[in-house]
Protein backbone atom coordinates (compact mmCIF):
# COMPACT_ATOMS: atom_id res chain seq x y z
CA UNK A 1 0.00 0.00 0.00
CA UNK A 2 1.25 3.48 -0.90
CA UNK A 3 2.48 5.61 1.99
CA UNK A 4 0.36 8.83 1.97
CA UNK A 5 3.09 10.82 3.71
CA UNK A 6 5.75 9.74 1.20
CA UNK A 7 3.40 10.53 -1.66
CA UNK A 8 2.75 13.99 -0.20
CA UNK A 9 6.48 14.70 0.14
CA UNK A 10 7.12 13.62 -3.44
CA UNK A 11 4.30 15.86 -4.65
CA UNK A 12 5.70 18.79 -2.66
CA UNK A 13 9.14 18.26 -4.19
CA UNK A 14 7.62 17.98 -7.66
CA UNK A 15 5.57 21.17 -7.35
CA UNK A 16 8.48 23.16 -5.92
CA UNK A 17 10.94 22.03 -8.57
CA UNK A 18 8.45 22.46 -11.38
CA UNK A 19 7.62 25.99 -10.28
CA UNK A 20 11.28 27.00 -10.06
CA UNK A 21 11.97 25.62 -13.55
CA UNK A 22 8.95 27.26 -15.15
CA UNK A 23 9.46 30.62 -13.47
CA UNK A 24 13.18 30.97 -13.99
CA UNK A 25 14.65 30.31 -10.54
CA UNK A 26 16.32 27.25 -12.07
CA UNK A 27 17.65 28.14 -15.50
CA UNK A 28 18.11 25.96 -18.62
CA UNK A 29 21.13 23.70 -18.31
CA UNK A 30 21.51 24.22 -14.55
CA UNK A 31 22.65 21.13 -12.67
CA UNK A 32 20.19 19.55 -10.26
CA UNK A 33 22.14 17.79 -7.53
CA UNK A 34 19.76 15.82 -5.28
CA UNK A 35 21.85 16.58 -2.19
CA UNK A 36 21.71 20.33 -2.90
CA UNK A 37 17.96 20.18 -3.53
CA UNK A 38 17.52 18.20 -0.32
CA UNK A 39 19.16 21.00 1.67
CA UNK A 40 17.29 23.72 -0.22
CA UNK A 41 13.80 22.21 0.09
CA UNK A 42 14.33 20.42 3.43
CA UNK A 43 13.07 17.19 1.92
CA UNK A 44 14.51 13.68 1.72
CA UNK A 45 16.46 12.31 -1.24
CA UNK A 46 13.70 9.85 -2.18
CA UNK A 47 10.99 12.49 -2.88
CA UNK A 48 13.59 14.65 -4.68
CA UNK A 49 14.56 11.76 -6.97
CA UNK A 50 10.92 10.89 -7.60
CA UNK A 51 10.23 14.52 -8.53
CA UNK A 52 13.18 14.57 -10.94
CA UNK A 53 11.96 11.40 -12.65
CA UNK A 54 8.47 12.83 -12.98
CA UNK A 55 9.75 16.11 -14.41
CA UNK A 56 11.92 14.24 -16.91
CA UNK A 57 8.73 12.68 -18.31
CA UNK A 58 7.48 16.24 -18.93
CA UNK A 59 10.75 17.18 -20.67
CA UNK A 60 11.50 19.79 -18.01
CA UNK A 61 14.46 17.84 -16.63
CA UNK A 62 17.13 15.95 -18.57
CA UNK A 63 18.43 12.80 -16.87
CA UNK A 64 21.85 11.42 -17.77
CA UNK A 65 23.38 8.33 -16.15
CA UNK A 66 26.87 9.84 -16.19
CA UNK A 67 26.23 13.58 -15.89
CA UNK A 68 23.29 13.57 -13.49
CA UNK A 69 20.18 15.75 -13.79
CA UNK A 70 19.92 19.16 -15.40
CA UNK A 71 17.16 21.58 -16.25
CA UNK A 72 16.29 20.88 -19.89
CA UNK A 73 18.06 23.15 -22.34
CA UNK A 74 16.27 25.63 -24.58
CA UNK A 75 16.88 25.88 -28.31
CA UNK A 76 15.47 27.76 -31.34
CA UNK A 77 14.54 24.45 -33.00
CA UNK A 78 12.53 23.23 -30.00
CA UNK A 79 10.88 26.64 -29.64
CA UNK A 80 9.77 26.55 -33.28
CA UNK A 81 8.28 23.06 -32.90
CA UNK A 82 6.65 24.00 -29.59
CA UNK A 83 5.00 27.15 -30.88
CA UNK A 84 3.81 25.58 -34.14
CA UNK A 85 2.08 22.88 -32.09
CA UNK A 86 0.64 25.41 -29.69
CA UNK A 87 -0.81 27.52 -32.51
CA UNK A 88 -2.65 24.47 -33.82
CA UNK A 89 -3.96 23.34 -30.44
CA UNK A 90 -4.87 26.84 -29.26
CA UNK A 91 -6.88 27.46 -32.43
CA UNK A 92 -8.94 24.32 -31.80
CA UNK A 93 -9.45 25.21 -28.12
CA UNK A 94 -10.42 28.78 -28.95
CA UNK A 95 -12.94 27.69 -31.58
CA UNK A 96 -14.57 25.28 -29.14
CA UNK A 97 -14.66 27.93 -26.39
CA UNK A 98 -16.37 30.46 -28.67
CA UNK A 99 -18.90 27.83 -29.70
CA UNK A 100 -19.80 26.72 -26.18
CA UNK A 101 -18.93 29.68 -23.95
CA UNK A 102 -21.67 31.31 -21.89
CA UNK A 103 -22.02 34.66 -20.09
CA UNK A 104 -19.94 33.45 -17.14
CA UNK A 105 -17.11 32.57 -19.52
CA UNK A 106 -17.33 36.00 -21.14
CA UNK A 107 -17.15 37.65 -17.71
CA UNK A 108 -14.03 35.63 -16.83
CA UNK A 109 -12.33 36.71 -20.07
CA UNK A 110 -13.08 40.39 -19.35
CA UNK A 111 -11.91 40.08 -15.73
CA UNK A 112 -8.66 38.37 -16.75
CA UNK A 113 -7.99 41.05 -19.35
CA UNK A 114 -8.56 43.79 -16.79
CA UNK A 115 -6.10 42.25 -14.31
CA UNK A 116 -3.47 41.75 -17.01
CA UNK A 117 -3.83 45.32 -18.25
CA UNK A 118 -3.10 46.56 -14.70
CA UNK A 119 0.07 44.47 -14.39
CA UNK A 120 3.31 46.07 -15.64
CA UNK A 121 6.12 44.08 -17.18
CA UNK A 122 9.34 43.89 -15.11
CA UNK A 123 11.56 46.96 -15.39
CA UNK A 124 14.81 45.03 -15.03
CA UNK A 125 16.12 41.51 -15.42
CA UNK A 126 16.45 41.27 -11.63
CA UNK A 127 12.77 41.93 -10.98
CA UNK A 128 11.69 38.29 -10.78
CA UNK A 129 8.66 39.10 -8.62
CA UNK A 130 7.19 41.41 -11.28
CA UNK A 131 8.02 38.90 -14.02
CA UNK A 132 6.30 36.10 -12.11
CA UNK A 133 3.17 38.19 -11.47
CA UNK A 134 2.94 39.23 -15.14
CA UNK A 135 3.39 35.64 -16.30
CA UNK A 136 0.72 34.42 -13.88
CA UNK A 137 -1.85 36.95 -15.09
CA UNK A 138 -0.86 36.44 -18.71
CA UNK A 139 -1.41 32.70 -18.30
CA UNK A 140 -4.75 33.38 -16.60
CA UNK A 141 -5.88 35.52 -19.54
CA UNK A 142 -4.98 32.91 -22.14
CA UNK A 143 -6.57 30.19 -20.03
CA UNK A 144 -9.73 32.26 -19.71
CA UNK A 145 -9.94 32.58 -23.51
CA UNK A 146 -9.96 28.80 -24.01
CA UNK A 147 -11.66 27.98 -20.71
CA UNK A 148 -15.02 27.07 -22.26
CA UNK A 149 -13.44 24.48 -24.57
CA UNK A 150 -15.43 21.26 -24.23
CA UNK A 151 -12.69 18.88 -25.35
CA UNK A 152 -10.79 17.96 -22.17
CA UNK A 153 -7.89 16.31 -24.02
CA UNK A 154 -7.33 19.48 -26.01
CA UNK A 155 -7.22 21.51 -22.80
CA UNK A 156 -4.81 19.01 -21.26
CA UNK A 157 -2.43 19.36 -24.20
CA UNK A 158 -2.92 23.13 -24.17
CA UNK A 159 -1.77 23.33 -20.55
CA UNK A 160 1.39 21.33 -21.29
CA UNK A 161 2.23 23.56 -24.25
CA UNK A 162 1.46 26.71 -22.26
CA UNK A 163 3.81 25.55 -19.48
CA UNK A 164 6.70 25.10 -21.88
CA UNK A 165 5.90 28.37 -23.67
CA UNK A 166 6.03 30.19 -20.33
CA UNK A 167 9.42 28.66 -19.56
CA UNK A 168 10.81 30.14 -22.77
CA UNK A 169 9.09 33.50 -22.32
CA UNK A 170 10.18 33.80 -18.68
CA UNK A 171 13.74 33.01 -19.70
CA UNK A 172 13.47 35.85 -22.23
CA UNK A 173 12.00 38.30 -19.72
CA UNK A 174 14.82 37.69 -17.27
CA UNK A 175 17.67 38.13 -19.74
CA UNK A 176 19.54 41.40 -20.15
CA UNK A 177 19.59 41.03 -23.94
CA UNK A 178 18.95 43.97 -26.26
CA UNK A 179 17.03 42.72 -29.29
CA UNK A 180 16.37 44.83 -32.34
CA UNK A 181 12.82 44.00 -33.32
CA UNK A 182 9.64 45.85 -34.12
CA UNK A 183 8.05 47.23 -30.97
CA UNK A 184 4.86 45.46 -29.96
CA UNK A 185 1.85 46.79 -28.13
CA UNK A 186 1.12 43.66 -26.12
CA UNK A 187 -1.91 45.14 -24.38
CA UNK A 188 -3.44 46.11 -27.74
CA UNK A 189 -2.89 42.57 -29.01
CA UNK A 190 -4.62 41.10 -25.97
CA UNK A 191 -7.49 43.58 -26.17
CA UNK A 192 -8.08 42.81 -29.85
CA UNK A 193 -8.10 39.10 -29.02
CA UNK A 194 -10.65 39.64 -26.28
CA UNK A 195 -12.95 41.64 -28.55
CA UNK A 196 -12.81 39.08 -31.37
CA UNK A 197 -13.47 36.21 -28.96
CA UNK A 198 -16.42 37.94 -27.28
CA UNK A 199 -17.85 38.73 -30.72
CA UNK A 200 -17.58 34.99 -31.54
CA UNK A 201 -15.66 35.90 -34.70
CA UNK A 202 -13.94 32.55 -35.18
CA UNK A 203 -11.88 33.54 -38.20
CA UNK A 204 -10.57 36.81 -36.77
CA UNK A 205 -9.95 35.40 -33.28
CA UNK A 206 -7.92 32.42 -34.49
CA UNK A 207 -5.92 34.62 -36.89
CA UNK A 208 -5.15 37.15 -34.16
CA UNK A 209 -4.12 34.35 -31.81
CA UNK A 210 -1.82 32.84 -34.41
CA UNK A 211 -0.24 36.23 -35.09
CA UNK A 212 0.12 36.88 -31.36
CA UNK A 213 1.89 33.58 -30.70
CA UNK A 214 4.08 33.97 -33.78
CA UNK A 215 5.21 37.44 -32.64
CA UNK A 216 6.07 36.05 -29.22
CA UNK A 217 8.00 33.19 -30.82
CA UNK A 218 10.00 35.65 -32.92
CA UNK A 219 10.87 37.78 -29.89
CA UNK A 220 11.94 34.79 -27.80
CA UNK A 221 13.92 33.24 -30.68
CA UNK A 222 15.88 36.46 -31.14
CA UNK A 223 16.67 36.43 -27.43
CA UNK A 224 17.92 32.83 -27.61
CA UNK A 225 20.41 33.63 -30.36
CA UNK A 226 21.48 37.13 -29.22
CA UNK A 227 24.67 37.85 -27.25
CA UNK A 228 24.31 38.70 -23.57
CA UNK A 229 25.52 42.28 -23.00
CA UNK A 230 23.89 44.09 -20.09
CA UNK A 231 20.64 45.82 -20.91
CA UNK A 232 17.08 46.04 -19.73
CA UNK A 233 14.64 43.30 -20.80
CA UNK A 234 12.33 43.89 -23.73
CA UNK A 235 8.73 42.83 -23.93
CA UNK A 236 8.29 39.22 -24.91
N, C-alpha and C positions, 0 to 999 in steps of 0.2 A: 504494500500500500504506500502511496506517495506521502511523503512528509510535508504537511501544509506549511510548516515554518521554513523548511528548506526551499520549497517552491516560492514562498513569499520573498525570501532573500534573493533568489535568482531573478525574480521579476524586478525587484528593486535595483539590482545591479544592471539588468538589461535596460530599464527605463533611464537610469542615470547616464549610462554610457551612450545610449542612443541619442539622448538629448544633447550631450556635449559634442557628439559628432555632427549632428544636424545643425547645431547653432554655433559651431565654430570654435568651441573651447578646445576641442581636439581637432587638429588640422590634418588635411590629406597627407598621407605618408608618415605620420607621427607614430612612433613605436608605442605599443600597448603592452607593457610588462605587467603580468598579473600581480607580482609582489608590490609594484608601485601603486597599482589600482586598489589593491587590498588596503594599503595605508591611507590612500586618498579617500576612499569611500567607507572605510571602517567595516568592511565585509570580508568574509572568508574567501579563500582561493577557489573553492568549489563553485559558489554562485558566480564569481567573476569569470571563470572558465566557461561555465554554461552560458553566460551572457555573450561572451565572445563567439562561441559557436553559433548561437542564435543570430547574432548580427552578421556573421559571415554568410548565412543563408539569405540575408537581405542585401548582400553585396555592399555593406557598409564597413565591414572589416575583412581584411585579407589575411588568411592563415597560411603560414609557411612552416613546414616541419623544421627547417634549419634556421630560418631567420626570425621565427616567432610571429606575433600578431602586429599588424599595423592598420591604421585607418586607411581605407581604400583610397587610392590615388584618383585624381581628377585628370581628365584629358579632353581635348577638343573633339576627338572622335566619339568618345562616349557621350559627351554633351549633345552632339548632333543627333545621335541615335535616340537618346533619352527624349529630347525635345520633339523630334519627329513623331515618336510614339505618343507623347503627351498631347500633341495637337490633335491626333486622330481620336484618342480616347476622350479628350475634353469636349470635342465637337459632338460626339455621341451623347455624352452626359448632359451637355447643355441643351441639346435638342429635346431629350427626354424630359428635362426639368421644365422647359418652356411649354411642353405639351401637357404635363401633369400638374404643374405648380398652381397653388391656390393663393388666396389673399395673405395667408400667414407666411407663405414662402416669399411673396413680394415684399412684405414688411421686413423680413429678415435680411433680404438683399439691400434694402434701403438703409437699414440700421447699420449693417456691416460697412457699407460705403461711407456713411457718416463718420463712423469711428476711424476708418482708414484715412479719410480726408483730414482729420484732426491730429494725425500722428506724423510728425516730421521724420525724415530720414536722418541717420546719424550724421553729425557734423565732422567727425574725424574717425579714422580707422580704429581708434582706441575706445570709442563709445559703443561697447558691446551691448550695454543695456538698451540703448535707443535702437540699435540694429535688431535686437531680439524682439522688442515690442513691435517695431514696424513689420517684421516678418510674421509675427503672430497675427496681427490684424490683416495683413495682406493675405495670409492663408485663410483666415476666417471669411474674407470677402469672396475669394475664389470658391471656397467650399459652399458659401451661401448661394452662389450662382448655380451650382450644379446640385444643390441639396435636395431638390424635388425629383431627381432622377429616380426612376422606378426599378432600374436594373442594378441589383446589389453587387453583382460581379464587376460591372463597369465602375461603380463607385469604389470598390475595393482596389482595383487596379489604379484608379485615379489617385487614391491616397498614397500608394506606393510611389507613383511617378511624381506626385507633388512633393513628397519627402525628399527625393533625390534632387529635384529641381531646386528646392530650398537650400540644400547643402551647397550646391554650386553658387546660387545667388548670394548666400550668406558669406561664402568665401570671397566673392567679388566685393561685397560691401565692406568687408574688413581689410581689404588690401589698399595700400597706399600707392595705387597705380594710376598715373594719368593716362587716359585713353581718349584719343581724338576720334570722336564720333558725333553724329548729329544729336543735338540736345533733344531730350524727350520730355513731354509733359505727361508724366505718369498719371497724375490725378485726372487729366482730361481723358486719357485712354480708359481709365476705370469708369469714369462717369458716362462716357459714350457706350461702354459695354453694358452698364446698368440700364440705361435708357432703351437700348435695343432689346435686351432681355425682357424688360417689363412690358415692352410693346409686342412681345412674342414674334419679333421679326427674325425668324430662324436664319435666313440667308445672311442678313447684316450682322447678327450677333456672332455667328460662327466665323464669319470673315474677320470681324474685329478681334475675336479671340485669337485666331490664327496669327494675325498681324502682331498682336500684343505679345504673344509667346515667342514669335520669331525675332522681334526687336530685343526682347530680353536675352534670347539665345545669342544674338550678335554681340550685345554688350558684354555678356559673361565670357564669350569666346575670345574677344579682344583682350579682356583682362587676363585670361589664361596664358596668352602668348606674349603679352607685353612684358618689358623689363620691370624691375621693382624699385625705381627711385622713389624717394619720399614725396608724398603729395597727399591731398585730401581725396576721399573716396568719391566716385561719381555715382549717379543714380543707376541702379541696375534694373 
